[in-house]
Amino acid sequence: MEFTTRSAAELIELENQHGAHNYHPLPVVLSEGKGVHVWDVDGKRYYDFLSAYSAVNQGHGHPRIVDALIRQSLRLSLTSRAFYNDRLGVYEAFITEYFGYDKVLPMNTGAEAVETAIKLCRKWAYERKGIAENQAKIVVCEQNFHGRTTTIVSFSVDPDAYGHYGPYTPGFVVIPYNDVDALREVLENEPDVAGFLVEPIQGEAGARVPGEGYLSACHALCKHYNVLFMADEVQTGLARTGRLLACDHEEVRPDILILGKALSGGVYPVSAVLADNEYMEVFKPGQHGSTFGGNPVAAAVAVAALEVLREERLAENAQQMGEYFRGEMEQLCQESPVAVAVRGKGLLNALIVNNHDKKDLAWDICLRMADHGLLAKPTHTNIIRFAPPLIITREEMKECIAIIRQCVR
Ligand SMILES: *Cc1c(COP(=O)(O)O)cnc(C)c1O
């Protein structure tokens, strides 16, 4: 391929020179991917333990998903929603049946789907719940990550995410995560709450798993106060945590379900918001939309990506491989003064390291793991996230555990 005739250093320099510096990648330049593996421009092979932040749950280049992408691209790629197309309705029927909701609203990126949920929730609050105009509040959690739009960063508590992007969108109440009483207090005292937006496990915060019963208790409170429970499952959904949805662990059915990332298996930006008619019916023609949302390629790809999850039983594998992984990491924490704790669910896990003596320890461990053929990314300075594609086998996982073990020690 013509692009890969350039060296890794040259390619990194091109990005440095011509791209905005809004990311800080590991110094690895990838050019191919297949299954659980990616290859750099020098032909070195790595296990991918980031999976593009859980967008590649089905593995890189899944033949069935890529086939859907190619075939649909050749037939018809984009019509806009000014016309009907022969893929969208089929997809909508499929995904609503798959997750058990009346309706879906298709978007492209995770942030757009979160924005859609916020708009839906507010509109419902004014038109159905009877909250006075412009008074609706949405409760969110500290350390949240829901995307990068101006409204979404307005309720971030991370100064990097919100700093100097004001003025901010009002109407959000931030409470501590994993704190049912904090939610109860807001709902008891604040009559204008429209919704509660929550990640069932906080992904970007480093796989923060709430206590058992948190989601179901919050869901029950929302029901009691006629407040919409909105689950951002962009990262935790689609088999990543060992169930189809992370909310399934507590048998919670969100009023509004937000999906993205692995909804396309990583080949295309596809996101979605699912809800029942009583909520979704507040949107009338012209009141929300997206040029690319629900395009034929996205629709075809999403059906294939969801079929793969089910037919390859990826939730079951994530559950089993996750237990194996955390068991081994717990042992590593006993043996190594550097490894402090492991947490997570299914294959969304994080290792906490002791960076007391060396601030960049997590970053350094990631560099060393890359040398040994495993790619993971630190989040914050002391957390390493481990999230391989869900198709990983026990043999492969064993090899990866050995690499992690060796590098941490
Ligand atoms: C990644 C992510 C988003 C944003 O998705 P984008 O496609 O990057 O806009 C939103 N919510 C959660 C929980 C995420 O992990």
The ligand as a MOL file (V3000), in Angstrom:
LIG
                    3D

  0  0  0     0  0            999 V3000
M  V30 BEGIN CTAB
M  V30 COUNTS 15 15 0 0 0
M  V30 BEGIN ATOM
M  V30 1 C -17.1730 7.2520 23.6900 0
M  V30 2 C -18.3300 7.6290 24.5170 0
M  V30 3 C -19.2260 8.6420 24.1130 0
M  V30 4 C -18.9870 9.5090 22.9060 0
M  V30 5 O -18.9430 8.8140 21.7150 0
M  V30 6 P -18.3050 9.5170 20.4250 0
M  V30 7 O -18.6320 8.5540 19.3070 0
M  V30 8 O -16.8410 9.6520 20.6660 0
M  V30 9 O -18.9730 10.8350 20.2600 0
M  V30 10 C -20.3360 8.8730 24.8940 0
M  V30 11 N -20.5580 8.1790 26.0120 0
M  V30 12 C -19.7280 7.2100 26.4410 0
M  V30 13 C -20.0400 6.4610 27.6830 0
M  V30 14 C -18.5730 6.9090 25.7210 0
M  V30 15 O -17.7290 5.9790 26.1500 0
M  V30 END ATOM
M  V30 BEGIN BOND
M  V30 1 1 1 2
M  V30 2 1 2 3
M  V30 3 2 2 14
M  V30 4 1 3 4
M  V30 5 2 3 10
M  V30 6 1 4 5
M  V30 7 1 5 6
M  V30 8 2 6 7
M  V30 9 1 6 8
M  V30 10 1 6 9
M  V30 11 1 10 11
M  V30 12 2 11 12
M  V30 13 1 12 13
M  V30 14 1 12 14
M  V30 15 1 14 15
M  V30 END BOND
M  V30 END CTAB
M  END
